[in-house]
Amino acid sequence: MVSSTFSVRDQAVQDVLLEASTSTNLFHPSPVAWEDQQLYFLLPDRFSNSREQDTVIVDGGGHERDVPPFKPSDNGNAVNTPNDAKAWEQDGIVFQGGTLQGIKSKIGYLKRLGITAIWVGPIFKQVPRDDHLYHGYAVQDFLDIEPHFGTKDDLRELVTSAHDEGIYVILDIILNHSGDVFAYKGGEKRWTGETYEVEGFRDALGKPTLPFKHMGQISTPADASRDSAIWPAELQTPETFTCEGAISNWDYWPEYIRGDFLTLKDIDLGSDNPDNFRPTSALLTLTEVYKYWVAFADLDGYRIDTVKHMGDGPTRYICTALHEFATSIGKENFFLVGEVTGGRAFDTVEITGLDAALAIGNIQEKLWKLPKGFINPAEYFDLFRNATFLKKGTNAWTRNKLVTMIDDHDQVWRGGMDKARFCSDFEGSKLILPALALNLTTLGIPCIYYGTEQYFDGKGGSDRYIREAMFGGSFGAFRSKGRHFFNESTHLFREVGKISALRQEYPALRRGRQYLREISKDGNTFGVPHILGGRMTSIVAWSRIFAGHEIVCAINTDHEHSIEAYVTIDSELHNTTESLKCLYTTSSVASERENEAIVINANGRAARLSVPACGFVMYS
């Protein structure tokens, strides 16, 4: 059992850091390249509680397994009456019961899907007595695990189990803000540039009864426990916080740097200018905290929350410190990926030393819209100019600087109350396989958001509805309750597993250069497909080329008809005496013509491909 820690100077913390610095071969090594990995993002509260029937548990059992699998007839079983529907909606904003042990129990499920790295949402101890903090972004104690999710030992066991199966673990961390750990005098404030007076730290009941200073400097009352104020103890000073009130204008500097993130209190990390940067005491403390968790749990990377609101100076400092620490203990390629909203993602990665940025803005929007036929293919592929001298704003990305995903838990590009998953409309429910195939076989480090592989629709409009419980809680997907969704027999699950295996087999799909290809119906007139009218129904084809090996991929945005077309290929790599072999097709029974594509002398070189309706093919 792991002992409690109250300070980064506690012996328990220092012992972990000392052992890490003096031991050899103690830690799981980093991957050679993160573009070789396939990520899976989950929210701990919404993923699994290890009680799902008919699932394969890596450790063999020891769990109650009383939740049956979802059947089509269970759709809407939680909303049979208006009162039921209201209760289901309210349950969407409170803890559902997912745990770290639950994630551990699904390592086999994830491995069979083709996942090689799990990105786990925040797990640190939240402000107590608030069931709405299931998301994990309102930290009250950075040195402990949220009891709803489990214990420190549970985290370490999860990571060990994942490593045993060849899966890396990336943890979501927060530096920009804490939970609502203090109250302003007179109530919540809006940012105006002035500093506001604080009434006090919140006690264990959430009341601001404690002086706004170090807990050791007061006569500790009975309720001034570990549930009070903020921990580690080094953060219990007024200087930890900017105390300037909540952000109103999310794009106005310095408001978005120094303002509170709604009720989440902004931590003063230092100047956002990286030149001649000096870290604050709070940043130094949090740096030690996150070094400790790397060493304690043998983590492989961090996803850093709200990087835009931290500023370049603090972000560069934490990236440098964590990279150096991880390298010193044998993790040469420790992964740091930043949530960078707005238009500065590329510059932020280059300036700060982040390894990658999340593609949660225009790239995610176009990755969503292209398979549905709602944008021209060039709008997506032009975002991946693979050389610095071709940079256009933020859109010059190499293969390992961008984490790409179709669904996620925020959908910042949609905004407001217009949020839902890819499968929420007719086109999405038909075209999810080619969408995931596009994600898996184009540039970037692909990531699947939990439940997308089970057709989750996320209908409802706000964030809560795209954060369904996958394990059968009271807020299940498809407006259900008491049914789990770990179904490995669905067409989508099986096919994603096949595509993932091919991605691991062929380096071109992970590291190759990328080209959007011209197509032709007759073999004479070639061009890049584009929208004519309301929705494009066409083959969209692209090539990945690596070390002289070309793999041609194509999706079909038509959900009713298969399409045949001549697709341009590299004229220097092919001649007209050869043919391309089909590596993959969604066709249940491929014809002899579909199994190979003859190379012809057209538009340089071309090959005739047949792509099933809502389908995906790969040729080599």
Disulfide bonds with the S-S distance in Angstrom:
none
